[in-house]
Amino acid sequence: NHTYSHTNPLKQSDAQIINELQSAQRIITGITHKQSSFARSPQGNGDPRVLSAINAAGYTAAFWSLDLLDTRKDIPLEVQVGEVLGRVRNGDILVCHFGGNNTARALSIIIPELQKRGYEFVTLSELFE
C-alpha cells in the first residue's frame, strides 16, 4: 500500500494517514481480493509518528534501501545500472516505478546480473520473515 492520494504524510495527522491507507486498501482489495501487509509513504517521507500511524493502520512499514533514480529524466541508463550494481547488498529493497525513466531497460540488465552474482529475489513477506 502506498496511500490513496500520494500526499506527504509529514503534513498529515495520524487520522489522515490512516484514512489514506484505508482508502487505497479498499481499491487494492476490490481489484486483487487481497489485503496488503506492507505500506510505504510517498517519497519515503516518514518519521517515528508516521511509522506509528502506518503500524496503527495494521501495516508493516517497508522502505527502500536502493533507488533506481527512475523518477529523474536527467539520469542516464548507465548511471542507474551502475549505481544499483555498485551498491547492492543482501536484503536491499530497490525502489523503481512503472513507466519511470529507463525502468524496464535498467531492470533487464540489473536482474540477470544480480542473479549471476547469486542474489535471489524474494517477496517482502519472505524478506521480513
C-alpha positions as CSV (number, residue, x, y, z in Angstrom):
1,N,0.0,0.0,0.0
2,H,1.3,3.4,-0.9
3,T,-1.6,5.7,0.0
4,Y,-4.5,6.9,-2.0
5,S,-3.6,10.5,-2.8
6,H,0.2,10.2,-2.7
7,T,0.4,13.2,-0.3
8,N,3.2,14.0,2.1
9,P,2.4,12.2,5.4
10,L,4.6,14.6,7.4
11,K,1.9,17.2,6.7
12,Q,-1.0,15.0,7.8
13,S,-2.5,14.0,11.0
14,D,-2.4,10.3,12.1
15,A,-6.0,10.0,11.2
16,Q,-5.4,11.4,7.7
17,I,-2.5,8.9,7.2
18,I,-4.7,6.0,8.3
19,N,-7.5,7.2,6.1
20,E,-5.1,7.4,3.1
21,L,-4.0,3.8,3.7
22,Q,-7.6,2.6,4.2
23,S,-8.8,4.3,1.0
24,A,-6.0,2.8,-1.0
25,Q,-6.7,-0.6,0.5
26,R,-10.3,-0.6,-0.5
27,I,-9.2,-0.2,-4.1
28,I,-6.5,-2.8,-3.9
29,T,-8.8,-5.3,-2.3
30,G,-11.5,-4.5,-4.8
31,I,-9.1,-5.4,-7.7
32,T,-7.0,-8.1,-6.2
33,H,-9.3,-9.5,-3.4
34,K,-6.2,-9.4,-1.2
35,Q,-5.2,-7.4,1.9
36,S,-1.8,-5.6,1.8
37,S,0.5,-6.3,4.7
38,F,3.1,-3.6,3.9
39,A,2.9,0.2,3.4
40,R,5.4,2.8,2.3
41,S,4.7,6.5,2.4
42,P,5.1,8.7,-0.7
43,Q,8.7,9.8,-1.5
44,G,9.8,7.8,1.6
45,N,8.7,10.6,3.9
46,G,8.5,9.3,7.4
47,D,9.4,9.9,10.9
48,P,8.5,8.0,14.1
49,R,5.0,9.4,14.2
50,V,4.3,8.4,10.5
51,L,5.7,4.9,11.2
52,S,3.5,4.7,14.2
53,A,0.4,5.6,12.1
54,I,1.3,3.0,9.5
55,N,1.6,0.4,12.2
56,A,-1.7,1.6,13.8
57,A,-3.4,1.0,10.4
58,G,-2.2,-2.6,10.6
59,Y,0.7,-2.4,8.2
60,T,4.4,-3.1,8.4
61,A,6.4,-0.2,7.1
62,A,8.7,-1.2,4.2
63,F,11.0,1.4,2.8
64,W,13.7,1.1,0.2
65,S,17.5,0.9,0.6
66,L,18.4,1.4,-3.1
67,D,16.9,3.9,-5.6
68,L,16.9,3.3,-9.3
69,L,16.5,7.1,-9.7
70,D,13.9,6.5,-12.4
71,T,11.8,9.5,-11.4
72,R,14.6,11.7,-12.8
73,K,14.8,12.2,-16.5
74,D,18.4,13.5,-16.3
75,I,19.9,10.3,-15.1
76,P,21.2,8.1,-18.0
77,L,20.7,4.3,-18.1
78,E,24.4,3.6,-17.5
79,V,24.4,5.6,-14.3
80,Q,21.2,4.0,-13.0
81,V,22.6,0.5,-13.6
82,G,26.0,1.3,-12.2
83,E,24.6,2.8,-9.0
84,V,22.5,-0.2,-8.3
85,L,25.1,-2.8,-9.2
86,G,27.8,-1.0,-7.3
87,R,25.8,-0.5,-4.1
88,V,23.6,-3.6,-3.8
89,R,23.8,-5.7,-0.6
90,N,21.9,-8.7,0.7
91,G,18.4,-7.7,1.9
92,D,18.2,-4.5,-0.1
93,I,14.9,-3.2,-1.4
94,L,15.1,-1.4,-4.7
95,V,12.5,1.3,-5.4
96,C,11.5,1.7,-9.0
97,H,8.4,3.0,-10.8
98,F,6.1,1.7,-13.5
99,G,6.7,3.9,-16.5
100,G,9.8,5.5,-14.9
101,N,12.9,6.7,-16.8
102,N,14.6,3.6,-18.2
103,T,13.0,1.4,-15.6
104,A,12.3,-1.6,-17.8
105,R,15.6,-1.3,-19.6
106,A,17.6,-0.9,-16.4
107,L,15.9,-3.9,-14.8
108,S,16.5,-6.1,-17.9
109,I,20.3,-5.5,-17.2
110,I,20.2,-5.5,-13.4
111,I,18.2,-8.6,-12.7
112,P,20.2,-11.1,-14.8
113,E,23.5,-9.6,-13.4
114,L,22.3,-9.9,-9.8
115,Q,21.2,-13.5,-10.5
116,K,24.6,-14.2,-11.9
117,R,26.1,-12.9,-8.7
118,G,24.0,-15.3,-6.7
119,Y,21.3,-12.9,-5.5
120,E,17.7,-14.2,-5.1
121,F,14.6,-12.2,-5.5
122,V,12.0,-12.6,-2.8
123,T,8.7,-11.1,-1.7
124,L,8.6,-8.6,1.1
125,S,6.9,-11.2,3.3
126,E,9.8,-13.6,2.7
127,L,12.4,-10.8,3.4
128,F,10.7,-9.8,6.6
129,E,10.4,-13.4,8.0
